[in-house]
Amino acid sequence: TCSSSSTPNFSVPSAEKVDGFPRRSMRRARQRRSHSSSQFRYQSSQVELTPLPLLKDAPVAELHDLFCKKLQQCCVLFDFLDCVADLKGKEIKRAALNELVESVATSRGVLIEPLYPEAIKMISVNIFRTLPPSENPEFDPEEDEPTLEASWPHLQLVYEFFLRFLESPDFQPSMAKRYVDQKFVLQLLELFDSEDPREREYLKTILHRVYGKLLGLRAYIRKQINNIFLRFIYETEHFNGVAELLEILGSIINGFALPLKAEHKQFLVRVLIPLHTAKSLSIFHAQLAYCVVQFMEKDATVTEYIIRGLLKYWPKTCTQKEVMFLGEIEEILDVIEPSQFIRVQEPLFKQIAACISSPHFQVAERALYFWNNEYILSLIEENCQVILPLVFATLYRVSKEHWNQTIVSLIYNVLKTFMEMNSKLFDDLTASYKVEKQKELKRDRERADLWRGLEEHQDRRMQMLTEAARNQRNLQERGERGDPPSPSSPQTSHSDQPELKPSGASSSSSGGGESAT
Amino acid sequence: MAGADGDDSLYPIAVLIDELRNEDVQLRLNSIKKLSTIALALGVERTRTELLPFLTDTIYDEDEVLLALAEQLGNFTMLVGGPEYVHCLLPPLESLATVEETVVRDKAVESLRKISQEHSPVDLEVHFEPLVKRLASGDWFTSRTSACGLFSVCYPRVSSTVKAEIRQHFRTLCSDDTPMVRRAAASKLGEFAKVLELDYVKSDIISLFTALASDEQDSVRLLAVEACVSIATLLPQEDLESLVMPTLRQAAEDKSWRVRYMVADKFSELQKAVGPEITKNDLVPAFQNLLKDCEAEVRAAAANKVKEFCENLPEDNREQIIMTHILPCVKELVSDTNQHVKSALASVIMGLSTILGKDNTIEHLLPLFLAQLKDECPEVRLNIISNLDCVNEVIGIRQLSQSLLPAIVELAEDAKWRVRLAIIEYMPLLAGQLGVEFFDEKLNTLCMAWLIDHVYAIREAATCNLMKLVEKFGAEWAQNTIVPKVLGMANDPNYLHRMTTLFCINALSEACGQDITTKQMLPVVLKMSNDQVANVRFNVAKSLQKIGPVLDSNALQTEVKPVLEKLATDTDMDVKYFAQEAISVLVLA
């Protein structure tokens, strides 16, 4: 229930489902719209803004006071869905924000301690809001235009101010940490779900700065990003800012100290690798693969976890994702240490063989391209004794039956390479190919026989058990007629009987159970 | 049973386990799905001592295999030797309840819940409850999430000391560090409250509920709203105000629309749970706010509940509440900017007429229906039309048609064929209620116009509609008003219209009777057998087959037979086919 209730969406109107046509036109119409921020309603009464004197004209003694007043002025929110409402007020706020940005960016000595709470308050009031429901419940980031934030003219300047504030040479983390606290960061992270890419871009840079400057928040930020990802993977499958968060993590991982802490390894194994299962992988795959490779470059011992993890989550039906996985594997192999390669080569090349035999030629082709990579080729050559037997049967078979000529010729090249690498082994395998094939067929037959035997056995047993149960029941009924049953024994034999039928009926088609009752 | 195990030695466990370990996932999956067969072959003893330990140790596998395993184990009680031994199933299920993949975990929890019932109270304390505790204090969030679903199944059947421990564990999970666990706990809060003693509901559950309802994450808060329904149902009326209402009021005004949406979505349940007094004082204003919410999703969810909410209002001042508090909001929603909101409202608004009665309906509701009937969004119009019958019951069809007829006539030409279709489906009902004269005057032209609609579904429905009208008004009426027009279309230059004539004849012949069919329809059909378009000709064959049973044998032999014979030699193979079929069905050969 978690996932369904947390993202309530409109169901697709029934008339449109059948009609097919109006849908697209409506979607297009929607794309032009932009979000209203729910926060607007929560302001009790609209305040009339009056322009304040310019910061640059203010005498030094009054500068801080004026700065503070401007910050307070910027706490007033405006309705941007109504684009003509209170134009004057909007303009005053915009000008004030511009001045604040400019002042923080260029003049020194402006950021004194009393301004910190005011600045953070102004930022919080403006940016923290519950993101509105998506205009398009089936928003597909690859296909659809995102819905843009209507109040962006102000919001952008607020973000710009925040960024300049963090980047100012006057910025004092020791003062800021009292206001930029865990609660603040949590709200900041939630904004990464914004559909507006411009907003996420600002958030990315800002969070990166916060992470860099406020050391006390680092562990907390990592933990909360974990939670966002886990929720994305296991609960909602929806979060717009995965790519941005991964990008930040990419540089965080870069800075991890060695040896890697257990927390970081856990993050790799339990969060980054499962992220590969997401339906929308293509949107953040580049960033994800970068993070994975970063981990490997930090500490080669994680290689096995990574490869085995990827093999566990290997896409079964989505060929587009399979190509992405193969791309990531190549990136990994590019930097793999030979000692690590040996540990994973067996399961890995079984998967690669499976990809080569994919009827989707892009998958087969992507896998065969590995043989064009010199480093990978050298690894294969060193371990030819192990790898060639793993892939030979597939190469041999697919070279004869693949529908796509490019694949067939690529396979011939690969076979030729192998022949040159180890002609003796190659000849042995060619010779034994038919025999192996026969053995395989024999194993299949044996398996079929085993199961037939098992099922016959089951039928016999079920019959026996039903009969036994019937006898027992008869016996009991005879007994009960004289002696009323005691209700205090919930686990006496008659509770077994109803069990019998479900367990038997669920797995076999034996009608014995039913006909007996 | 021991004797029945005699032939088990045929299957050494190694062979069977090899099957469960097969390299090919699909084969492994097949084997796991037949796990009961394997267990049966091994017998209960070896299933317990050899198979289950193996399964427990090899939990690392494809999620699909694990899912099948988790499901199988829920039905394994008999295969391990009955309830006495059911606890043997706990170790593998415990591991499954900790894996990453949600579906697997959920299935393991489901199976655990199932087999918990088969434990004796002693086994429950010795084996099951320790498992719940272990899960509840696991390192990774997955095991703690799974634990949340297991408290309520063991609580009622354990001793009071163990009960106290269980309550403590639940409390801990409600304030867990990870939001995933808090969400799981929040979603099970209502279920857990139901098995607790009332005193503990008041002391423990309420504080947990209050805490979860003010969680920092809206995804947790909204689940507390769900729990609110169960909790409010459990508490005596006098405690509701102090224990539940502050939290509910806060949820209805939550800053996150998701929470408000949840309140709106659960409104009817909440209303029933808190009773009439609180509904009057608190829920009515809350509902008004939700109907006026700034977020369209919330308004739509609330609009969906308008009818149910009004229905469940205390009868003594229901009408007054609706008229003064709800109706003004409803009026605003009729012209909402969001089509989903209007459409949600349109699907329930007609239900208000039963509650408000005839006079109020005519005075206050009809204008709203009319406005929605003319809405620019087809979904809205459709929802109104599809619910006309409830208004019909209250104010009568004559009143309804007088006020709504102009709008209906307009909709009969709606650009959306689905709307036109919905209107057609109302025609027989309207015709029956309005009578022949009124119908002829106002609606007949419409019904005929649909016959040449450019959408086939409409033409088809229009044909069927004619049949129903004839059934109502009789053959004579048909002969005078419909048949001439239908037959006239046989000369239409558009072959689709000519075919409509045939389709109408198919539908009408039975209702019109032998006389009209033979004298008026048959000649037209026969004449159409010379049509240039093959589709028309084979439909002639089909029509003849269809109306044949209505004709007398003389007409069949002298008029139908020669035409069909001619068609049977047609150059077009489909025409031939249908002509031959008609000949054999009518036994003319």
Interface residues (C-beta under 8 A of the other chain):
Chain A: T1 C2 S5 S6 T7 P8 N9 F10 P13 S14 A15 E16 V18 D19 P22 S36 S38 Q39 F40 R41 Y42 T130 P132 P133 K183 L186 N227 L230 R231 Y234 E235 R270 P274 K312 K350 R447 L450 W451 G453 L454 E455 H457 Q458 R461 M462 M464 L465 A468 P490 Q491 S495 D496 E499 L500 P502 S503 G504 S506 S507 S508
Chain B: M1 A4 D7 L10 Y11 V15 E19 E23 L27 K33 K34 S36 T37 I38 L40 A41 E62 N75 F76 T77 M78 L79 G82 P83 E84 E100 E101 T102 S120 W140 F141 T178 P179 M180 R183 A184 S187 E216 D218 S219 L222 L223 E226 K255 S256 W257 R258 Y261 M262 D265 C294 E295 A296 E297 A300 A301 H340 S343 P378 E379 L382 K416 R418 V419
